Amino acid sequence: MSPMNIPSRRFLRYGVAMAAGCLLLSACGGTSTSDSDGDTGAVANMPPGTPITIGYVASESGPQANNGITGVATAKAWVKATNAAGGILGHPVVLKVTDSKNTVPGAQSAVQAYKSDSSVDLLMLTDLVAETAMKGVLADTNMAVLSGGGSSDDATWGAAPNLFQDVSGQRAVVQSMIQGAKSAGATKVGFAACAEVAVCAQNAKPAEAYASQLGLKFGGAQQISATATSYTAQCLAFRNAGVDSIAMNIGVDVGVRLIADCLQQGYTGTFAMPNSGFDQTKVGKVSGAKTVDATQGFPWWADTPAVAAFRNAMNKYSPKTPYTSGQATSVWASLELLAKALNNAKPAEINRDSVMSAMYTIQNETLGGLLAQPISYAKGQNSPTVWCLWEFKYNTGDKDPTAIPPTGPSGNGATGDLASTCVKPVS
């Protein structure tokens, strides 16, 4: 679509976005360098078509903000790399970001604001604290809502046909943590639960039940507050109970502090860190850490062209942000899935309805191994639960994680580091 054919509302909003980018630079010939709220993803020689505008609600502040910070940096890198390559079908992508501040009111207010903003075509959400309470407000929007990794609460993302989940949720995560503990030779597992989100503590019961199924003893659960200055008491409780693997249902910034405290208290076992609770760069700074892990996003260390493109974009456009985590790769994959959907549909006009319809063209899609299992969406049907992820081991000092190969066929049909493992649903 040429600029002459862009409807007036769309042309005006595109002009505003470009003008904002120009004001932030000495000339209109480079990448915007503003704070997240003003960084539209503009690059030199922007594609000429109607903008595809993403409203991203993410925790950039608060006790469990790391996921949102990483997600925003990844989204910025993806948008800039996509625009530099010609956009999607000649349309530039524009990113708007609102800090939800790790609060339910903040997240709900941001979603409502984007719902009222006619320039926004779709939403993305990342907030560990607010996610589980967002089911109603997200389902009540007239836009596609993409998964932003996060805690991936199954009840939230399986609530309505406009919510598009593509990564494993809490139930698969709990099972993968316990499986990881067993694979590391553990005989007794403890459970560390984030104090800020009720579902973290609730996950202790299914963790105990699954541990029993695998023949492991359960050493109790400990609540971990992000604002605590020390976790000595919790670490001593785990050590004194004879726990030799701690399953950690907490964010990575809190997790690395817990690991350091427990090692200082003489704990010698492993730490089972799932999904966005693991970040190689941060864990690698804790001397003596031994972990068995799972990631909902594709392995960032994999030696394939698609993963190399992710690393190159992050190094070029978000060089200050560590991308060695499933949070970064899951956000990237969600945005790649959006691009795939739009390329499938080739909509005549970009708007909320056409973006929503495009998402329903996704059928048995793995993005060449960037998704853990084939993903399909259907109009009028809620997103299916994802039961596959990637399992690996990582100890401080390792150059890269070591993938744990699936015991059977890979969940996504890929081989090598991209081969995923699927857990069996259990009650």
N, C-alpha and C positions, 0 to 999 in steps of 0.2 A: 504494500500500500504506500503510495507516494504522499508527501506532505500535503499536496493539493487536495487529497481525498480524505484527509483526517477531519472528522466532525469538529465543530468549533470548540466544544468543551474539552475534547482530548487535545486539540492543538494548543489551547491555552495552558493546560496543565503541563504539557511537555515543555512549552516555552518557559513556564515558571521554574520547572526543575532544572532546565539548562541555564537559565539566568542565575539561579542560586549557585550552581556549580561555578559559573564564571566569576561571581562576586568573591568566591573564596580563593581565587587564583589571580595571579597578575595578568593572565590572559586566558582565553578559552582554549587552552591547548595542553591540558594535563589532567591528572587524576585528582579528584576532590580530596582535601585533607582535613575536612571539618570533623567535629564530633559526630557520634553515630546518628544523632537525630537529623543532622543536615547532610550527611554523606549519601548522596543519591546513587552512587555507583557510576557517575559520569566519567568517561574517558575521552581522549581525543578521537575525533571522527566518529561520534556516536551514530548508531544506526538511525535511519530517518523515520521509521514507522511509528505507529501509536504505542506509547509506553505500556508495558506490563508492570503494574505497580503492586509490590508486595508490602503489606503492613505486618511488621514483625514485632510481636509482644515478647519481650525477653527480660529476664532478671539481670540487669547490669549492676545492681547494688543489692545488699542484703546478706544474710548469713550463709545462704547456699547459692551465691551469685555466679560461681565459676561456669556453670553450664550455659547461662545466658551470655556471659562475656565471650566464651569460646564460640558459641553459636552465632553471635552477631559478627565476630571477626571472620568466621568461615563464610557466612552469607555475603559479606562485603566482598571477599575475595572471589567468590563464585560469580557475583553480579558483574564485577569489573572484568573478570576473565571472559565471561559470556559476551559482554558488550564489546570488548576489544576484538572478539572473533566474529562480530557482525550481529550480535543479539540472537533472538529466536525468531526465525522466519522474517528477519529484517526489523523486528521490533526491539527497541532497547528495554532493558529491565531497570526499574527504579525501586530502590529499597527505602522504606520508611521504618524507623525504629522507635519504639517507646519503652522506656524502662518500667517494668512492672514492680520493681523494688522488692521482689520476693514476698509479695502480699497478695491475697485474694482480691481485696478492693482495687489495688493497683492494676492487676491483670484484667479484672472485669471492666474497669473504667477505660482501659486502653482498647479493649475489644469493642466496646460500645462506641468509642470515638472513631475507630476505623470503620465501623459499620455505617456511621453517619457521613463518612468522607467518601463522596462519590468517585473520587479518583482512585481509590484502592480496589483492586480486582480480586485479591485473595489474601489470606492471613497465614501466619506461621506463629507457633507458640513454643516458648521454652521457659519454664519456671518450675523448678523442683518443688517449691513450697505450694504454689497455687494450682498446679495442674489438676490435682485430684478433685478440686472444687469447681472446675471450669466446665464441666459437662453440659450444664443447662445453657449457659450463655453462649458457648460455642455452637451448640446444636441449633440455637435460635438465630444464628446469622444466616444471611442469604449468600454466603461466599464459601468457596472451598477453603478448608483449613488444613495446612500441611503439618505433619509431625515435625517437631523440632528436637527430636531425641528425648531429652529430659528423663523423667522417671518412667515414662511410657506406661501410664496407668491404663490397663485394659478396659476398665469400666468407662473411662472418659472417651477414649478413642474408638470404642465400639458402640458409641451412643447414638450416632446419627449418620446418614449417608453423605453428609457434606464434610465429614472428618476423615482424613486420609492417612491412615497409619501404615508404616512400612518397616517397622522394627519390632523386636521382641519386647514384651511387656513384663510386668512384675512377676507373674506366675512362672514364666520361663526363666527369668533372672534368678529367682529363689532356687529353682531346681539346679540351674547351672552352677551356682555357688556351692551347693552341697556336693554335686558331682565333682567339681574341682577339688574340693577338700579330700574326697575319697581318692581321686586320681593321684593326689600328692602323698598318699599313704596315711592320712589322718584316721584316728580312731574315735576322736571326740571333738565335736564342733560346737563353737559358741556363736552367738548372733549379736552383732552390734547394730542397733537401730537408730536412725536419726530421730531426734526428739521433736523436730519441728513439724513433722508430717505424720498423721495418725497411721497411715497405711504402712509406714516403716515398721512400727511396733507390731502391727497386725500380721506382718509377714513372718514373724517369729514362729507362729503356730504351724503354718504349712512347712516352714523350714525344719521344724522338729519332726513333723510327720514324715517328710521325705527322707530325712537322715535315718529315721527308724527303718524305712523301707530298704535303704542301702546298707543296713547293718551298722550304722554309726550311732554312738551315744551322743546325747545332747547336753551341753554344759551350761545351758541357760542363756538368757538374753540380757543385754545391758543397753540402756538408753544413752545416746551420745548427743550432747548439746553442742551446737556450733559455737556458742558463746562461752563455753567453759574454758578456763585457763589451763586445766590439767585433766588428764584421764587416768591418773594413777590408780584410783579406786577401781575403775572398771577393768583395767589391765590386771591388777592383782586378783580380782574376782575370777577372771578367765584363767590366769596362771594357777591359782590355788585349786580350781575345779579340774585341773588336768587337761584343759582344752589344748589341742595341738593344731587347730585351724580356726581362725576367726572369720566368719562370713560377715561382710561389711555392707550393710544396706544404708550407706551414707555417701555424701558428696566427697569428691576427691580432696579438697582442701582440708576438710575435717579428717578425712581418712589418713592422710599422711601424718597429721599430728598424732592420731591414735597409734599408728604404727611406731612412730618414734618413741612415744611414751611407753608402749608395751615392751619394745626392745630394751629400753632403759631399765624396766622392771624385771628383766631376766626371762621374758617370754622367748621361746626358741622355735615356735611353730611357724606355719604359713599364714598368709592372709588371703582370703578369697574376695576379690574385688570385681564387681560386675559392671557391665555397661558403662555409663557415664561416671561411675565411681572410680574409674581408673584413668590415670594419665601418666604415660611413660616418663615424660620429662620431670614431673613432680615426684613420682615414686622413686625415680632414679637418684634423687638427691638425699634419700634416707639410707644411710649406711646400714647394710645388713638385712635389708628388706627382701623377703622371699614371698612371691605371690603366685597364685593360680587364678586365672581371670577369664572373663568372657566380655566380648564387646558386641553391642548391638549394631555398631557401624563397621564398615569393612576395615580389614587390617591395613593401617596406614603405611606399614613397612613392605607390603607386597610388591613384587617386582613385575608389574604389568603396566602397559601404557596408560590405562585409565587412572590407576593409582598414582603414577608418576605425574600425570596432568594435575591431579589434586595437590600433590606436594609442591609442584612448581608454582601453582597459583597462590598457594598460601605463602610461600617464600617471597613471591613478588609483591603481592598486594596486602598481606597481613603479616609482615615479617616479625613483628614483636610478639605474636601470639603462638604459643605451643600448639601444634596440631596433632600431637601424638596421643590421641584419645578417640574413643568411639563417639563422643559428643560431636567432635569436629567432622568425622567421616559420615555420621548419620545425617547431619544437616546437609552436607554436600550431596549425599545420595538422594535426599528428599527433593532438593532443587534440581538435580539431574533428572529425576522422575517427572517433575513438572515440565522440563524442557522436552522430554520424550513424549509426554502427553500432547503438548501443543504441536509438536512436529507431526504426530500421528493425525491430529484433528485438522490442522491447517485452517483455523477459523477465519471467516471473512472479516470479522471485527473482534477486537479485544474488549471484553467486558466480563462482568461477574458470571453471567450465564454461560458464555462461551468457554471460559476457563473451567468452570464446573463440568461442563459437558466433555471437555477434553480429557479430564481426569478419568472419566468412565471408559476411555479407549484403552486404558492400561489393562492388559490381559496376559497372565503368565509371564510377567516381566521380571528379570533379574538384573538388568543393566550389565550383563556380561560378568556377573559375579559381585557387583557392588551391593546387591541386596542378598540377604541371607536365605531367602526362599522365594519362589515365584509369587508375584503379587498381582492380584486381579481386583478390579473394582467394578461394581455394577450399579446403575441408577436405581435408587430406591432401596438399596441394600447397604447395611453397615459394613465397615471394613472388617475383614476376618482377623482373628488373632494370629500373630506371628509367633511360631514356636521354635524358630531357628536363630542361631547366632554363631559367633566364632569363639572358640575356646583356645587359650594359650597360657604359657608360663612366662614369668619375667622376674629376674632377680637383679638387684642393684649391681651395676657393672656390666650387664649384658648390653651389647650393641643394639640389638633388637629383640623383641619378644620371640618366643619359639611357639609356633602353632601346634596345638594338639589336634591331630587329624581325627576326623569322625571315624567311629568304629564301623559304620556302614556306608552306604552311598551318601555323598554330600547333599545337603539340603537344597543347594542352588545349582547343582550340576557342575560346579567349578572344581578345579584341581589345585594342588599346592596350597599356598597360604590363604587363598580365597575360598577354599572348600569349607562349607559351614556344617555345623552340627545341629541336629534337631533333638529337642527333648520331648518325651511323651507326656501328654497332658495327664495329670493326676489330680485327684480331689484333695 
